[in-house]
């Protein structure tokens, strides 16, 4: 059987696209490889939102060249935003890449996988040395995506919208993904039903500016969509990423509050606390208008966690501009924040403006991260002594003796596997109640006390490990 290896850089939109390609590949008879040296087709799904992601993608193409040199029969495919932006440049910068598929060519890549399969099958059947040659190739690291395990089906992405029409001056997305392209509600609902039938316990609705979604058929808005999806039989939990503050009206927030299945968290990208910077960014709201959205969320959804994005060192950012951002971050409003030093993106207006010196941006970044981490740690500290219900995501990457999970407000919770741990049992009963004992900036740790088949089930007790009195000294 031919094998495909998929590696993804970037946002949840790219993750959803990778899963689409994985599903198409499996339908065409491919197995999903966990290591690049095992695969016949290597797929690199790229991002170009930030310079670091672009450099990592080109670096990874260089890693894969070693595999191509050892076995030219391997097909290397690059897809995603960088493929869309650098289609011509990539041919000269990475000539060993066999195929390039832009953001609007996902279906075409899916079709091509099916046409490549007979050639791969014939080659495998005729080449007795095939397995031996592959065994000699050295592992290159990286992280495989779309690999199926006992827990991978529990969370599912459903894309509701592609592209963006807002043209923030720092953002390349409208240029590589195009303007808004909204899927009909009927297609979205049907896909959600399919995911639920396949065992998904949590559905994430994904869009570049997800709450700008409108049904092409009748104009229904994103709150309408959440109400419809939230009422589907078998749906346990619902969440979404990534909204824009501009599109959160009071009516929309009030209607979201009437969807019990929604997880209590919202990502609300601020980007800057300075009105002058927000204008240059073309964010389409002021600091006061952002705060109005926060007040509405606090009024209608008082228990929801608010997370955000912040950019430091945007062109023209003064010390006063930064202090406004810093002061707002220091209020402790945000349960978590994704903070970035501005990086030039080719093809955007901000790339042509006078830049903040790197040393200044770096110093600001350090200060901002420190105060945001303090807020995040304080948010996690409040969970100590409570029991939180989480959805298992699999073994901890750092310790196979522990399970990783996510709370409803998207906090990572790690706990030791209980005595007699059985992966099959926890895959069937993946909701766990964890008694939280310690908190960190990255999340919390604790002990599993119950597990449940469905989110609404009370759950059954889990045997607890005996206390190690000797080791506790």
C-alpha positions as CSV (number, residue, x, y, z in Angstrom):
1,X,0.0,0.0,0.0
2,X,1.4,3.5,-0.9
3,X,2.1,5.8,2.0
4,X,1.8,9.6,2.4
5,X,3.5,11.7,5.0
6,X,2.0,15.2,5.8
7,X,3.7,17.9,7.8
8,X,1.9,21.2,8.5
9,X,3.1,24.7,9.4
10,X,0.7,27.5,10.4
11,X,-2.8,28.0,11.6
12,X,-5.9,25.8,12.2
13,X,-6.9,26.5,8.6
14,X,-3.8,24.7,7.4
15,X,-4.4,21.9,9.8
16,X,-7.9,21.5,8.4
17,X,-6.5,21.5,4.9
18,X,-4.0,18.8,5.8
19,X,-6.8,16.7,7.2
20,X,-8.7,17.1,4.0
21,X,-5.7,15.9,2.0
22,X,-5.3,13.0,4.4
23,X,-8.9,12.0,4.0
24,X,-8.6,12.2,0.2
25,X,-5.4,10.1,0.3
26,X,-7.0,7.4,2.5
27,X,-10.0,7.3,0.1
28,X,-7.5,6.7,-2.7
29,X,-5.9,3.8,-0.9
30,X,-2.9,5.5,0.9
31,X,-1.8,4.8,4.4
32,X,-0.7,7.8,6.6
33,X,3.0,7.6,7.4
34,X,4.4,8.6,10.7
35,X,8.0,9.2,9.4
36,X,9.0,10.9,6.1
37,X,11.4,8.1,5.2
38,X,8.5,5.6,5.2
39,X,6.5,7.5,2.6
40,X,6.1,7.5,-1.2
41,X,4.6,11.0,-1.2
42,X,5.8,13.8,1.1
43,X,3.4,16.7,1.5
44,X,4.6,19.9,3.2
45,X,1.7,22.3,4.0
46,X,3.2,25.7,4.3
47,X,2.5,29.0,6.0
48,X,3.7,32.5,5.1
49,X,2.0,34.6,7.7
50,X,5.3,35.2,9.5
51,X,8.9,35.1,8.4
52,X,9.8,32.3,10.8
53,X,7.2,30.0,9.3
54,X,8.5,30.8,5.8
55,X,12.1,30.1,6.7
56,X,11.2,26.9,8.5
57,X,9.3,25.7,5.4
58,X,12.2,26.3,3.1
59,X,14.5,24.6,5.6
60,X,12.2,21.6,5.7
61,X,12.3,21.4,1.9
62,X,16.1,21.2,2.3
63,X,15.8,18.3,4.8
64,X,13.5,16.5,2.4
65,X,16.1,16.9,-0.4
66,X,18.2,14.3,1.4
67,X,15.4,11.8,1.0
68,X,15.0,12.8,-2.7
69,X,18.7,12.4,-3.3
70,X,18.6,8.9,-1.7
71,X,15.5,7.9,-3.6
72,X,14.4,10.1,-6.5
73,X,11.2,8.0,-6.8
74,X,9.8,9.9,-3.7
75,X,7.4,12.6,-4.8
76,X,7.7,15.9,-2.8
77,X,4.7,18.1,-2.8
78,X,4.4,21.6,-1.4
79,X,1.0,23.1,-0.7
80,X,-0.5,26.0,1.3
81,X,0.1,29.7,1.5
82,X,3.8,29.8,0.7
83,X,3.1,27.6,-2.3
84,X,0.6,30.1,-3.5
85,X,2.9,33.1,-2.9
86,X,6.2,31.6,-4.1
87,X,5.0,29.3,-6.8
88,X,7.6,30.5,-9.3
89,X,10.3,31.3,-6.9
90,X,10.1,27.9,-5.3
91,X,11.0,26.2,-8.6
92,X,14.4,27.9,-8.5
93,X,14.9,28.0,-4.7
94,X,13.9,24.3,-4.3
95,X,14.1,22.6,-7.7
96,X,13.8,19.1,-6.1
97,X,10.1,19.9,-5.3
98,X,8.0,17.8,-7.7
99,X,4.6,19.6,-7.4
100,X,3.3,22.9,-6.0
101,X,-0.4,23.3,-5.1
102,X,-1.8,26.7,-4.0
103,X,-4.5,27.3,-1.5
104,X,-7.2,27.0,-4.1
105,X,-6.0,23.7,-5.5
106,X,-6.7,21.3,-2.7
107,X,-9.2,19.3,-4.7
108,X,-6.8,19.0,-7.6
109,X,-4.1,17.6,-5.2
110,X,-6.6,15.1,-4.0
111,X,-7.4,14.0,-7.5
112,X,-3.7,13.8,-8.4
113,X,-3.0,11.5,-5.4
114,X,-5.4,9.0,-7.0
115,X,-3.6,9.2,-10.4
116,X,-0.2,8.7,-8.8
117,X,-1.2,5.5,-7.0
118,X,-0.9,3.0,-9.9
119,X,2.7,4.1,-10.6
120,X,3.6,3.7,-6.9
121,X,1.9,0.3,-6.7
122,X,3.8,-0.9,-9.8
123,X,7.1,0.3,-8.5
124,X,6.6,-1.3,-5.1
125,X,5.7,-4.6,-6.8
126,X,8.6,-4.7,-9.2
127,X,11.3,-3.4,-6.9
128,X,12.5,-6.1,-4.5
129,X,15.1,-3.7,-3.0
130,X,12.6,-1.0,-2.2
131,X,12.2,-1.9,1.5
132,X,15.9,-2.3,2.1
133,X,16.7,1.1,0.5
134,X,14.1,2.9,2.7
135,X,15.4,1.2,5.8
136,X,18.8,2.8,5.2
137,X,17.4,6.4,5.1
138,X,18.0,8.4,8.2
139,X,15.1,9.9,10.2
140,X,14.9,13.7,9.8
141,X,12.8,14.7,12.6
142,X,9.6,16.8,12.1
143,X,6.1,16.0,13.2
144,X,3.7,14.0,11.2
145,X,0.1,15.3,10.9
146,X,-3.2,13.5,10.3
147,X,-1.9,10.3,11.8
148,X,-4.8,8.2,13.1
149,X,-4.6,7.0,16.7
150,X,-7.1,6.0,19.4
151,X,-7.9,9.7,20.1
152,X,-7.4,11.5,16.8
153,X,-11.1,11.3,15.8
154,X,-12.4,13.0,19.0
155,X,-11.7,16.6,17.7
156,X,-12.6,17.6,14.2
157,X,-12.1,20.7,12.1
158,X,-14.9,21.9,9.8
159,X,-14.0,24.7,7.5
160,X,-16.8,27.3,7.1
161,X,-15.0,30.0,5.2
162,X,-11.8,30.6,3.3
163,X,-10.0,33.8,2.5
164,X,-10.3,37.3,4.0
165,X,-11.5,40.6,2.7
166,X,-10.2,42.9,5.4
167,X,-6.6,43.5,4.2
168,X,-4.8,44.2,7.4
169,X,-1.6,46.0,6.3
170,X,0.6,43.3,8.0
171,X,-1.2,40.3,6.7
172,X,-0.6,38.2,3.5
173,X,-3.7,36.0,3.9
174,X,-6.0,37.9,1.4
175,X,-3.2,37.8,-1.2
176,X,-2.6,34.1,-0.9
177,X,-6.1,32.8,0.1
178,X,-8.2,35.3,-1.7
179,X,-11.3,37.2,-0.5
180,X,-14.1,35.8,1.6
181,X,-15.5,32.6,0.2
182,X,-18.2,31.3,2.5
183,X,-19.4,27.7,2.4
184,X,-23.2,27.1,2.3
185,X,-24.7,26.2,5.7
186,X,-26.1,23.0,4.2
187,X,-22.6,21.7,3.3
188,X,-21.2,22.7,6.7
189,X,-24.0,20.9,8.6
190,X,-23.7,17.8,6.5
191,X,-19.9,17.7,7.2
192,X,-20.5,18.2,10.9
193,X,-23.0,15.3,10.9
194,X,-20.3,13.1,9.2
195,X,-17.7,14.0,11.8
196,X,-20.1,13.2,14.6
197,X,-21.0,9.9,13.0
198,X,-17.2,9.2,12.9
199,X,-16.9,9.7,16.7
200,X,-16.0,13.4,17.0
201,X,-16.9,14.8,20.4
202,X,-15.8,18.3,19.7
203,X,-16.3,20.3,16.5
204,X,-14.2,23.3,15.7
205,X,-15.6,25.7,13.1
206,X,-12.6,27.2,11.2
207,X,-12.3,30.3,9.1
208,X,-9.7,33.0,8.5
209,X,-12.3,35.5,9.9
210,X,-14.8,32.9,11.1
211,X,-17.5,35.2,12.5
212,X,-17.7,37.2,9.3
213,X,-19.3,34.1,7.7
214,X,-22.6,34.6,5.8
215,X,-24.6,31.8,4.1
216,X,-24.4,32.5,0.4
217,X,-27.9,31.2,0.0
218,X,-29.9,33.3,2.4
219,X,-27.4,35.6,4.3
220,X,-27.7,33.9,7.7
221,X,-24.8,35.0,10.0
222,X,-22.3,33.1,12.1
223,X,-24.5,33.2,15.2
224,X,-27.2,31.5,13.2
225,X,-24.8,28.9,12.1
226,X,-23.7,28.1,15.6
227,X,-27.3,27.8,16.8
228,X,-28.0,25.4,13.9
229,X,-24.8,23.3,14.5
230,X,-25.2,23.4,18.2
231,X,-28.6,21.8,18.0
232,X,-27.5,18.8,15.9
233,X,-28.2,15.4,17.4
234,X,-25.0,13.8,18.9
235,X,-23.0,17.1,19.1
236,X,-21.3,17.3,22.5
237,X,-19.1,20.4,22.2
238,X,-18.6,23.2,19.7
239,X,-16.0,25.9,19.4
240,X,-14.6,28.2,16.7
241,X,-11.4,30.0,15.5
242,X,-10.5,32.7,14.6
243,X,-13.0,35.6,14.9
244,X,-12.5,39.3,14.3
245,X,-13.6,41.9,16.9
246,X,-15.4,43.9,14.2
247,X,-17.9,41.2,13.5
248,X,-19.0,40.6,17.1
249,X,-22.3,42.6,17.5
250,X,-24.4,42.6,20.6
251,X,-27.0,40.5,18.9
252,X,-24.5,37.9,17.8
253,X,-22.9,37.6,21.2
254,X,-26.4,37.4,22.9
255,X,-27.3,34.5,20.5
256,X,-24.1,32.7,21.1
257,X,-24.9,32.8,24.8
258,X,-28.0,30.7,24.0
259,X,-25.9,27.8,22.5
260,X,-25.2,25.5,25.5
261,X,-22.7,23.3,23.4
262,X,-20.3,26.2,22.9
263,X,-17.0,25.9,24.8
264,X,-16.5,28.8,27.2
265,X,-13.7,30.5,25.4
266,X,-13.3,33.1,22.7
267,X,-10.2,34.2,20.8
268,X,-10.4,38.0,20.4
269,X,-7.3,39.3,18.5
270,X,-6.4,42.8,19.8
271,X,-3.0,43.1,18.0
272,X,-2.2,46.5,19.6
273,X,-3.5,48.6,22.4
274,X,-2.8,51.8,20.5
275,X,-5.3,53.5,18.3
276,X,-2.6,55.0,16.1
277,X,-1.1,51.5,15.5
278,X,-4.6,50.0,15.0
279,X,-5.2,52.5,12.2
280,X,-2.0,51.8,10.5
281,X,-2.8,48.1,10.8
282,X,-6.2,48.7,9.2
283,X,-7.9,46.7,12.0
284,X,-11.2,48.5,11.6
285,X,-11.8,49.1,15.3
286,X,-10.4,51.4,18.0
287,X,-9.2,50.4,21.5
288,X,-12.5,51.7,22.9
289,X,-14.5,49.6,20.4
290,X,-12.5,46.5,21.3
291,X,-13.2,47.2,25.0
292,X,-16.9,47.4,24.1
293,X,-16.7,43.9,22.6
294,X,-15.0,42.7,25.8
295,X,-17.8,44.3,27.9
296,X,-20.5,42.5,25.8
297,X,-18.7,39.2,26.2
298,X,-18.5,39.7,30.0
299,X,-22.2,40.7,30.1
300,X,-23.6,37.8,28.1
301,X,-20.8,35.2,28.6
302,X,-19.3,36.0,32.0
303,X,-17.6,32.6,32.4
304,X,-15.8,32.6,29.1
305,X,-12.0,32.8,28.9
306,X,-10.7,35.5,26.5
307,X,-7.5,34.9,24.6
308,X,-5.8,37.2,22.1
309,X,-3.0,38.0,19.6
310,X,-0.6,40.8,20.0
311,X,2.1,42.2,17.6
312,X,5.1,44.0,19.0
313,X,7.3,46.4,16.9
314,X,4.8,47.1,14.1
315,X,6.2,49.9,11.8
316,X,5.9,53.2,13.4
317,X,5.2,51.9,16.9
318,X,6.4,54.4,19.4
319,X,7.3,53.9,23.1
320,X,3.9,55.4,24.0
321,X,2.1,53.1,21.6
322,X,3.8,50.1,23.2
323,X,3.0,51.3,26.7
324,X,-0.7,51.4,25.8
325,X,-0.5,47.8,24.7
326,X,1.6,46.8,27.8
327,X,-0.8,48.5,30.2
328,X,-3.8,46.7,28.7
329,X,-2.0,43.4,28.8
330,X,-1.2,44.0,32.5
331,X,-4.9,44.2,33.4
332,X,-5.0,40.4,33.5
333,X,-7.9,40.3,31.0
334,X,-6.4,37.6,28.8
335,X,-6.3,34.0,29.8
336,X,-3.6,33.4,27.2
337,X,-2.0,35.4,24.4
338,X,-0.1,34.7,21.3
339,X,2.6,37.4,21.0
340,X,4.8,38.0,18.0
341,X,7.5,40.4,16.9
342,X,6.3,42.0,13.7
343,X,8.0,40.4,10.6
344,X,8.0,41.8,7.1
345,X,5.7,40.0,4.7
346,X,6.4,40.4,1.1
347,X,3.5,42.0,-0.8
348,X,1.9,43.8,2.2
349,X,1.8,47.6,2.6
350,X,3.6,47.5,6.0
351,X,6.6,45.9,4.4
352,X,7.5,49.2,2.7
353,X,7.2,51.4,5.9
354,X,10.1,52.4,8.2
355,X,10.7,49.5,10.6
356,X,11.2,49.5,14.4
357,X,14.8,48.6,15.2
358,X,15.1,44.9,16.0
359,X,16.7,45.4,19.4
360,X,13.9,47.8,20.4
361,X,11.2,45.3,19.3
362,X,12.9,42.5,21.1
363,X,13.1,44.3,24.4
364,X,9.4,45.3,24.1
365,X,8.5,41.7,23.3
366,X,10.3,40.4,26.4
367,X,8.5,42.8,28.6
368,X,5.1,42.0,27.1
369,X,5.6,38.3,27.3
370,X,6.6,38.5,30.9
371,X,3.4,40.4,32.0
372,X,1.2,38.2,29.8
373,X,2.7,35.0,31.3
374,X,2.0,36.3,34.7
375,X,-1.7,36.8,33.8
376,X,-1.8,33.3,32.2
377,X,-0.2,31.7,35.3
378,X,-2.7,33.5,37.6
379,X,-5.6,32.2,35.4
380,X,-4.3,28.7,35.7
381,X,-3.7,29.1,39.5
382,X,-7.4,29.6,40.0
383,X,-8.0,26.0,38.8
384,X,-5.9,24.5,41.7
385,X,-8.2,22.7,44.0
386,X,-11.0,22.3,41.4
387,X,-12.0,19.4,39.3
388,X,-12.2,20.1,35.6
389,X,-13.7,18.1,32.8
390,X,-11.3,17.6,29.9
391,X,-11.2,15.8,26.5
392,X,-8.3,13.4,26.2
393,X,-5.9,14.1,23.3
394,X,-3.4,11.3,23.8
395,X,-0.2,10.5,25.6
396,X,1.8,13.4,26.8
397,X,4.6,14.1,24.3
398,X,7.1,14.5,27.1
399,X,6.1,11.5,29.3
400,X,4.3,8.4,27.9
401,X,3.2,7.6,31.5
402,X,0.9,10.6,31.4
403,X,-2.2,11.6,29.5
404,X,-2.7,15.0,27.8
405,X,-6.1,16.6,27.6
406,X,-7.8,19.9,27.0
407,X,-10.3,21.6,29.3
408,X,-13.3,23.4,27.8
409,X,-11.5,26.7,28.0
410,X,-8.6,25.2,26.1
411,X,-6.1,24.8,28.9
412,X,-3.7,21.9,28.6
413,X,-4.1,19.5,31.5
414,X,-1.6,16.6,32.1
415,X,-2.3,13.7,34.5
416,X,-0.7,10.3,35.2
417,X,-2.3,7.3,33.6
418,X,-4.3,5.6,36.3
419,X,-3.5,2.0,37.5
420,X,-4.6,-0.5,34.9
421,X,-4.8,2.1,32.2
422,X,-6.5,0.7,29.0
423,X,-6.2,2.9,25.9
424,X,-9.3,1.4,24.4
425,X,-11.4,2.2,27.4
426,X,-10.3,5.8,27.5
427,X,-10.9,6.1,23.8
428,X,-14.5,5.0,24.3
429,X,-14.8,7.1,27.5
430,X,-12.6,10.1,26.6
431,X,-14.0,12.7,28.9
432,X,-12.0,12.8,32.1
433,X,-12.4,14.7,35.4
434,X,-9.1,15.9,36.6
435,X,-8.5,17.1,40.2
436,X,-6.0,20.0,39.5
437,X,-3.1,20.1,41.9
438,X,-0.4,22.4,40.2
439,X,-0.4,25.2,37.7
440,X,2.2,26.4,35.2
441,X,2.2,29.0,32.4
442,X,1.7,26.2,29.9
443,X,-1.2,24.6,31.7
444,X,-2.1,22.4,34.7
445,X,-1.4,19.0,36.2
446,X,-3.5,16.8,38.4
447,X,-5.0,13.4,39.0
448,X,-7.8,11.7,37.0
449,X,-10.7,10.9,39.3
450,X,-13.5,10.0,36.8
451,X,-14.0,9.2,33.1
452,X,-17.2,9.5,31.0
453,X,-18.4,8.3,27.7
454,X,-20.2,11.6,26.9
455,X,-19.7,15.1,28.1
456,X,-23.1,15.2,29.8
457,X,-22.5,11.9,31.6
458,X,-21.6,12.1,35.3
459,X,-18.8,9.6,34.8
460,X,-17.5,6.6,36.7
461,X,-14.7,6.7,39.3
462,X,-11.1,5.9,38.2
463,X,-8.8,4.0,40.5
464,X,-6.1,6.3,41.9
465,X,-2.5,5.4,42.1
466,X,-1.3,4.6,45.7
467,X,0.6,7.4,47.4
468,X,4.3,6.8,47.3
469,X,5.3,7.7,50.9
470,X,8.9,6.9,50.3
471,X,9.2,9.0,47.2
472,X,7.3,11.8,48.8
473,X,10.0,12.5,51.4
